[in-house]
Amino acid sequence: MLQDSAVDKLLGLDPETVIDYERKNQCDPEFALNPRIRDSWVGLASNVLNTSYQDLFDLLTALNLPAGTRVVDLGSGFGRLGLVIGLGFAGLEFTGVECWQHRLQAAQEIAKKMQMSNVHFEHGDLLSGDYQIPEADIYFSYLTSSDPQSLKSILEKLIQTHNRNYFRLVTKKVAPDLMNRLAPSLSLLKTHGNTLGPFFIYEHNPISSITENQA
Ligand SMILES: C[S@@+](CC[C@H](N)C(=O)[O-])C[C@H]1O[C@@H](n2cnc3c(N)ncnc32)[C@H](O)[C@@H]1O
C-alpha cells in the first residue's frame, strides 16, 4: 500500500508548505481577485485536493496503457498522476495542466529533480480562449471545476478541439448522469473502483459521433 505521506517524503514534496501558503494568502488579490478562485479548492488538505498515489497507481495498472500513450491531467493539482507515471510508467508521455503557479511549481521541481523525462507540467487556464488543450490519448479530470457550467465549457472545448480523434477521459467525483448532461457525446465504458469512490472511464469515438450527428 502506497501511503501518500511516505511517497511525498520520498519525492521531497512538502504539501503543508503549499497548503500553508494558500491558507495564509487566500484573501490577497492573487487569490481573491483571480477569476478561477471558485475552482481552486484553495486551502483544502492535500489528500482531499489530490487523488491518492495508490489509487492512481492502481488505475494506471488496470488501464495497461501501451508505450507511447499520451496522458493529460486537466487540473494537475500537486502533480500526483504525473509523479506516479514518472516513477513507474516510463513508457507513457504525461502532461499536467494547472492554473495555479504555486501548485505547478512544486510538481515541476520534483519532475526535474527526479529526471522524469516523460513528465511535463505546464501552466494553463483550461477555460481561457487562449489556451489550447494538448492532444492526448487519455485525459484525466478529478473535479476540474466545482461549477457544472465551467466543467461543461472545458468538456466542450476538449471535444471541439480533438473532435476528429479517438480519446478516453477518466473522471472522478462527477456523477455519470451529470456527465451525460454535460457531455452527451461521451460514452461511459466502465468504472474502476478506488478507495474514495470510483473512476469513470469514458470514450470519445469520432466515428460514432459522426454517425449520431447524421441520424
Ligand atoms: C480536485 S484537484 C485534482 C488534482 C489532481 N488532478 C489529482 O487528481 O490529484 C483539481 C485541480 O484543477 C485545477 N483547476 C481548476 N480549474 C482549472 C482551470 N480552469 N485551468 C487549469 N486548472 C484548473 C485546480 O486548481 C485543482 O488544482
Ligand as a Chemical Component Dictionary entry (heavy atoms), coordinates in Angstrom:
data_LIG
# 
_chem_comp.id                   LIG 
_chem_comp.type                 NON-POLYMER 
_chem_comp.pdbx_formal_charge   0 
_chem_comp.three_letter_code    LIG 
# 
loop_
_chem_comp_atom.comp_id 
_chem_comp_atom.atom_id 
_chem_comp_atom.alt_atom_id 
_chem_comp_atom.type_symbol 
_chem_comp_atom.charge 
_chem_comp_atom.model_Cartn_x 
_chem_comp_atom.model_Cartn_y 
_chem_comp_atom.model_Cartn_z 
_chem_comp_atom.pdbx_ordinal 
LIG C1  C1  C 0  -9.511 18.456 -7.321  1  
LIG S1  S1  S 1  -7.953 18.948 -7.965  2  
LIG C2  C2  C 0  -7.354 17.443 -8.718  3  
LIG C3  C3  C 0  -5.830 17.370 -8.768  4  
LIG C4  C4  C 0  -5.247 16.158 -9.498  5  
LIG N1  N1  N 0  -5.819 16.015 -10.810 6  
LIG C5  C5  C 0  -5.450 14.874 -8.712  7  
LIG O1  O1  O 0  -6.429 14.149 -9.005  8  
LIG O2  O2  O -1 -4.638 14.571 -7.835  9  
LIG C6  C6  C 0  -8.447 19.931 -9.390  10 
LIG C7  C7  C 0  -7.345 20.872 -9.875  11 
LIG O3  O3  O 0  -7.825 21.518 -11.076 12 
LIG C8  C8  C 0  -7.320 22.839 -11.101 13 
LIG N2  N2  N 0  -8.133 23.680 -11.994 14 
LIG C9  C9  C 0  -9.401 24.111 -11.769 15 
LIG N3  N3  N 0  -9.828 24.883 -12.787 16 
LIG C10 C10 C 0  -8.806 24.954 -13.671 17 
LIG C11 C11 C 0  -8.636 25.641 -14.913 18 
LIG N4  N4  N 0  -9.601 26.412 -15.427 19 
LIG N5  N5  N 0  -7.463 25.510 -15.559 20 
LIG C12 C12 C 0  -6.458 24.721 -15.045 21 
LIG N6  N6  N 0  -6.556 24.074 -13.864 22 
LIG C13 C13 C 0  -7.717 24.184 -13.173 23 
LIG C14 C14 C 0  -7.422 23.273 -9.633  24 
LIG O4  O4  O 0  -6.585 24.391 -9.378  25 
LIG C15 C15 C 0  -7.009 21.999 -8.901  26 
LIG O5  O5  O 0  -5.629 22.007 -8.601  27 
# 
loop_
_chem_comp_bond.comp_id 
_chem_comp_bond.atom_id_1 
_chem_comp_bond.atom_id_2 
_chem_comp_bond.value_order 
_chem_comp_bond.pdbx_ordinal 
LIG C1  S1  SING 1  
LIG S1  C2  SING 2  
LIG S1  C6  SING 3  
LIG C2  C3  SING 4  
LIG C3  C4  SING 5  
LIG C4  N1  SING 6  
LIG C4  C5  SING 7  
LIG C5  O1  DOUB 8  
LIG C5  O2  SING 9  
LIG C6  C7  SING 10 
LIG C7  O3  SING 11 
LIG C7  C15 SING 12 
LIG O3  C8  SING 13 
LIG C8  N2  SING 14 
LIG C8  C14 SING 15 
LIG N2  C9  SING 16 
LIG N2  C13 SING 17 
LIG C9  N3  DOUB 18 
LIG N3  C10 SING 19 
LIG C10 C11 SING 20 
LIG C10 C13 DOUB 21 
LIG C11 N4  SING 22 
LIG C11 N5  DOUB 23 
LIG N5  C12 SING 24 
LIG C12 N6  DOUB 25 
LIG N6  C13 SING 26 
LIG C14 O4  SING 27 
LIG C14 C15 SING 28 
LIG C15 O5  SING 29 
# 
